[in-house]
């Protein structure tokens, strides 16, 4: 409908209005820093604009609702923010996914670590469908032995080193970065205990290994090129720290070969982190109290450990036990 050159349809239809966020100097500082980093990364301007719109909503909530700053936000505060998006702003689930992705990028670019716990919990509890971690299966002792035997087919010092790393991952339930960062000063080769210092939670913890692993470790470390207190216990031939990619690749190669041989089911997703998953399930199955498992594995939240306690692997074992009782 037009009249006198005016488009009445455009004038009369109610248009959605964007809620304008009042931008304080503090908010502007964060927005400008974010834009600068994204432009440096070569991100498209349209993407940057969309991200900044969401970032302003977040920063407005942080400063004006919580009277906090991005670096002082806690896990509970992030939960409040996403509840605010859903209940007050009526933001769809798919749009919440975009906020989640934005905040992961924002906190990484700003070199802040306090979003990490919320992000980890969200993945493990499957809060955001588009950002769920791909399912992987826990590993058990039988599958681990198959993998170690496959890795040991090449009887070189590097193969022994790689097998030791995998076995220590299983014994300790540690993350790959934590094991590769172990230095001589962190290790008690008499007692078989290891002080984990470079952790995701920034809290030190002590883990142990089996007597067999300890015996192999004692033999291995005596041939390291560098053996000072600040040197890594797992080294390249040049005495440098072993990279995560190296271990990922050799582990994957062994699993892939075992699948081809039919020794591991092809539908099983076995990855390096399956060792940590498997250790959690194994300890819980053996009756270790859940709070002890939490501390041993270095979980920040008990919810993370509870996730393993409800795992499908434990559920399947319980079904088999119940079946025997019927």
Buried (B, 14 or more C-beta within 10 A) or exposed (E): EEEEEEEEEEEEEEEEEEEEBEEEEEBEEBBEEBBEBBEEEEBEEEEBEEBBEBBBBBBBBBBEEBEBEBEEBEBEBBBBBBEBBBEEEEBEEEBBBBBBBBBBBBBBBBEBEBBBBBBBBBBBBEBBEEBEEEEBBBBBEEBBEBBBEBBBEEEEEEBBBBBBBBBBBBBBBBBBEBBBBBBBEBBEBEEBBBBBBBBBBEEEBBBBBEEEBBEBBEEBBEEBEEEEEEBBBBBBEEEEBBEBEBBBEBBEEBBBBBBEEEBBEEEBEBBBBBBBBBBBBBBBBEEEEBEEBBEBBBBBBEEBBBBBBEBEBBEEBEEEEEEEEE
